[in-house]
């Protein structure tokens, strides 16, 4: 059963239920009002008869007159004495010799009861007649309920017809209204099927209605999902192409060296050295890929603790000074005592990556400057080199994985894979900071890292966190 049919049946059922509830209330209310009106009539008739009744000296009833009884054809009267003999009766039922309500002859107080006599539906009021405390008879007044029954039957039919017609009209209106409201969902379904058949994630669902309604929100969310899937699919394709490209070079070198040694039938130190270098490259690539995958899946743990950032910077300076040797001048221009809350090993990985890149891509005789200070509530780390710089068109993509500005940064056996900056960006942002880059061709490149200063009240102090990507 489709959603349209289910909603149509639901709305029709709700309409019928509401009308049925109101119909029952109306029926009960009308019935109560009519019965109360009949009871008032019977009571007034009984009171009028009692006022016109007399008792002879012997104690027998003497009905002087019944002047009002002929005014209503639906009201009947009987007067019974204590011996169970019919004493008086209204003209309309003079032929009736049985009580209007046999059980009412034994009552000790006025009582209303409905009875059926010769197929006639009557509502009977039985009133005991007494002189002092001595009973002398029973007065019974009755009302013919045929008009009431007919009215109730007609009212029931009318309510049933109104309910049925209203349910049909509600079903028809709901069918067309729901069909129009759900028409965007049909477009979503059709587009999804076309995308599934053609593998075309570039398609989007058009919507011309109000953007704020439920259908518009659904289509906007679906389009955003398609856009994200398209980006992920494109990223995955580029990732596979980049990985394949990065693996091809070292594997080709390893295979070539192995073939060379097989033809020479001897161990060649130069070939072994080449194999070792390419194996190291593959090891670094696998390690970076694993780290990148952990970061993207949110499973890269960050062990937060107070970190002396100035001590960490000097430690990186000493290690990188060996790499720079005399080819590049590595200088610390400014350093301040700064403490932050973070993962020391991951932050060191970021600094090593930035400084090693600066040293690697700065030509001989160039300079690499390091500085650490405070700016507002943040620590500011700057790594600046005097290398060839990065072209302006490459700057927006510098933190994308496997992206390298090949125009200014040549590839070599010791060059990276374009994953270091992507990992560094993830680490910095998940420390609550940000990383910025500024570069001009021929004038060098500057990386700035901003990290929140340590706050002793932070609840993340000295505990392990697993961050979400």
N, C-alpha and C positions, 0 to 999 in steps of 0.2 A: 504494500500500500504506500503510495507516494505521500510526501509531506503535504502537498496541496490538498489531497483527499482527507488526510488526517486532520488538518487544521479546519477544513470545511465542516467535517463532521463534528469537530469540537465546538466551533462557533454555533452551529445549528443546535447542538445538544445544550449548550449554555443558554441560548435563547429560549429553547423549549422548557428547560428547567426553571428559568426565571419566570416565564409566563405561567407555567404550571403552579409554581409557588404562589404567585399573586392570584391565580384563579382559585386555588384552594382557600386562600384567605378571604377572597371576595365571597365565595360560596358559603363558607362558614359564617361570615358576617351577615350576609343576607338571610341565611337560615335562622340565626339567632334573633335578628330584628323581627322577622315574621313571626316566629314562635312567641317572642315577648309581646308582640302586638296581639296575637291570638289569646295569650294568657290574660292580658289586660281586659280584653273583651269578655272572656269567660268570667273573670273576677267581678267585673262591673255588672254582668247579667245576674250572677249569683247574689250579689249584694242587693240588687234591685228587687229580686224575688223575695229574699229574706225580709226586706223592709215591708213588703206587701203581704206577708204571711201572718196568720193569726192562729192561736191555739184555743180551742173551746174549753169549757170547764172540765171536761173529761180528760183533756190532754191530747186530743187528736188534732192533727194539722188541718188548717182551713185556709186554703189558698184563695184569697179574695179575687184576684184578677192577675192575668199575665199580659199587661198591655204592650210591652216592648218586644215580646218574643216573635211576633210576626214580621217585624221590621227587617230581619236578616234571615235569608233562606238557609244559611249555613250554620245557624245556631239552633241547638236542640236542648230540651230540658226534660228531666224526669224527677219526680219526687217519690221517694219510697219511704214507707213507715217502718217501724222497728220490727214488724212481723214479716217483712220482706214482700209486702203487697204494694203494687204500683198505685200511688195515690193520685198523682197528676202527671200529665205529659203534654208537651207542646203539640200543636196541630200537625206539624210536618211528620211526626213519628207516632201518631195515634195508634197505628196498626202494630207497633213494636211492643211486645209484652215482656222482653228480656232487658236486663239492666244494660246501660251504655258501657259501664265498666263493672263487671261482677265483683272484681276484687275490691273496688272502691266502696262497696256496701259495708265492708268490715272495718273501714278506716276510722281512726279516732281523731284525725286532724285533716285539714284540707290537703288534698294531694292531686297533682297533675299526672296523667298517665295516657299513653297512646294505645288505642285498641283498634281492632278490625271487626266490624259487624256487617254480615251479609255483603262482604266485599268492599265496604266503605271504610276508609281510613279516618278515624276520629281522634281528636285530642280532647280528653274528658277531665273536667274538674269535679271531684267528689268532695262535698262539704257536709260534715255531720251536723244535724240539727238537734239542739238541746234546749230544755227548759230547766234553768238552774243547772244542776249537774246530772239531770236525767235525760238520756237520749230519747228522741221521739221520731227520728227518721234521718234520711240522707237525701241531700239535693245534688243532682248530677247535671252539669251543663257541659255540652259537647260542641265542638266546632268541626265541620267537615273539612278535612285537609286536602281534598282533591285539587283545589286551586293552588295550594302550597306545593303539592307534589308536581303538578304541571309546571309551575314556575321553576322549581328546582331542576326538573328534567330539561326544560328549555334552556335554563342557564348553563347546565352542564354541556349540552350540545353546542351552545354558543361559545363557551370557553374552549372546548375541544377543537372546534373549527378555527377559532382565532389562533390557538396555539399551533395547530398544524400548518395553517397558512403562513404564520409568522416564521416557523421553522423553515418552510420551503423558501420563502423570500430571503431569510438570513443565509440559507445555504447557497442560493443563487448569487446573492451579493458577495458573500465570502469567496465563492469560487472565482469570480472575476477579479475581485479586489486582491485576493491572495495570489492569483496568477500574475497580475501586474506587478505586485510587490516582489514576487520570486523570479521575475523574468531576468534580473541581473545574475541570479544564481545559475540560470541556464547558460548565460554567456560565460560565466566562470567555468562551468563544467565543459562546455564546448572548447574553450581555449585551452583548458588543462589537457583534454584529450588530444587536441591538435599538437600541443607541445610534446606530449608523450609519444605521439606517432612520428613527429618530424624531428624530435630532439632540438627544437628551436627555442632556446631560453631567452632570445631577444624579443619575443612577442610580449605584448602587454594587453590587458583587458580594458577596453574603452568603457567609460561610464559618464552619462550625461545628466544624471540626477543630482540631488543635493549631496555634497561631499560629507556632510555631517551625519547623515542617517546611517542605519545599520548596514545597508547594502553598500553604501559608499565606503564606509570604514572597512568592510570585509574586502572589497575590491582593492582599496588602497593597500591593505595589509598583504593581499595576495600579490599585487604588483611589486611591493617592496621585497617580498619573499623571492619572487622571480629574479629581481635585480640582484639580490644577495646571492642566489644560486648561480646566476650568470657570472658574477664576479668570482665566486668560489670555483666554478667549473673552469673559467679562464685561467685563474691562478693555478689550479691543479694541472692544467695542460702545460702552462708555462713552467711550472715546477718540474714536471716530468721531463720536459724538453731540456731544462737547465741541468737537472741531475744527469740525464743521459749525456749531455755535452761535457759536463765536468768529469764523468767517469770514463768517457771515451779516450781522452788524452793520456791519463796515467796508465790505463790498461793497454793502450797501443804501445806506449814506451816499454812497459814490462814485457809484453809479448815480443817486441822487437829485440830487446836485449836477450831474452831467453833463446830466441831463434838464432841470434848471433853466436851465443856461447855453444849452442848445439852444433852449429856448422863448424865453429873453431875447435870443438871437442875439448875445450879447456875452460877453466874458471877465469873470467876476466874481471879484474878489480873495478874497472871503470863501469862495466855493465852492471856488476853487483851494486855499486854505489848508486847508479841510476834507478835500479829496481827498488833499493831501499828508500830513496827519496820519494819515488812515486807511491810506494806503500805507505809512507808517512803521510803523504797528501791524501790518500784514500782514508787513512785512519782519522785525520782531521776532518775530512768531509763527513764521514759517518758520525763522528762525535757532534759536529755542528748540526747535522740534520736531526739527530736524536734530541739535542737540546732545543732546537726550534720546534720539533713536534711536541715535546713536553710543555713548552711555553704556550703553544697555541691550544693545547688540550686542557690547560689549567692545572697540569700535574707537576709543574716545576716548583719545588718547595723553596720558600724564602725564609731563612732563619733570621728573624729580626732581633737585633740587640744593639746597644749603644756602640757606635763606631767613631773612632777618632780619625776624621777624614784627612787631617794634615799628616798624621803618621802614615796612613795608607798611601797618600800621594808621594811622600818621600820614599816609601818602599818601592813603589812603581818606578820612580825616578832612578833609583839605584839599579834596578833590573834592566830598564831600558837604556841606561847609560852604557851598558856593555854592548847592547845591540847597535847603538849609534856609533860607538868607537870615535874615531876622529873624522868620520865622513860627514856627520851632522852634529851641530852644537845643540845639546839638550840643556835648556836653562829653566830655572824656577825664578820667575820674576816677582812673585808675591805669594806669601803663604800666611794664613791666619789659623789660630786654633779654632777648629770647628768640630762639633760633635753632632752626629745625626743618628737616627734610628733606622737600621737597615741590615741587609745581609752582606757581611764583609767580603766574602769570597766572590759573590756576584758583582758587587761594586768594583772590586779589583779587576774582575774580568772585563768590565766596561772600560776602565782606565787603560788597561793593557792593550785592548783593541784599538782605542783611539790614538794612544801614543805610538804604538807600533805602526799603525797606518801612516801617521804623520812622519815618522822616521823613514819609513819605507818609500814614501812617494815624494819626499823632499830631496832635491838633487844635492850632490856633494858640495859641501861648503855652505849649505843652507842652515837655517835655525829652526828649532822647535821650542816654543815657549809654554810653560805650565804656570798656572796661577790658581790660588784658592782664596776666596774671601767670603764676606757676608753681604747680602743685599736684602734688606727688609727682614722677613722671617725665613729666608732661604739661604742655603749655602750655594755659592756659585763657583763652579770649576770650569776653567777655560784651557783648551788645548789648541794652540795656534801654530801653524807651520808657514813656511815661505815657499811652498811647493808651487806646482803649475796651476793649482786651483781646479775648481769643478765648473763646467759650463752651466749657465743659468737654466737651460732646458732639462738638465739632469738633477738639479737640486730637489724638485718635488718628489723624486723617486729614490732618493739616496738611501732611505731606510727600508726600501722594499727588498725582500730576499732575492738573492742571485743577481741583484742589479749592480752594475759597475759602469762607471763613466770611462769607457775604453779610450775615448779621445785623449784624455789627460793622464790616465793611469794605466800603464802598460801591464800586460800579463807576463808573469814569469813563473818559474817553478816554485818560488816562495810566496807568490801572491795568494790572496785569500779567494774565497768562493762567493763573496757577496752576501754572506750570512751574518757576519760579525756585527754590522751596524743594525741589522734587523733585530738580533738578539739584544744588543745594547739598548735599543729603543724600548723593547718590551720590559727589560729590567728596570730602567729608569722610570717609566710610566707606572709600573707596579710598586714603586717606592713612593708614589705620590708626587713625583717630579716631572720635569720635561727636559727634552734635549733639543737644541736648536743648532742650525748650521748656517754659516755665512761664508760665501766664497766669491772670489773674483779671479778670472783667468789671468794668470801671470803674476798674481799678487799673493796667492796662498789661500788657505782655508782655516776657518775658526769654528770649533765646536764648543758650545756652552751648555753646561749641565746645571740645572737648578733642582735642589733637593731640600725638603723641609728640615729646618733645624730640630735638634732633639728636644722633646718636651717630656719632662719627668713624669707628667701626669698621664702620658699615653698608656693605654691598656695593652698595647702590643709589645711593650718592653719585655725583653728576655723570654719570649715564647715563640714557638714555631707556627708559621702561617702557611697555608696552601692557597695561593691566589687563583682567582678565576680569570681566564683570558677573555 
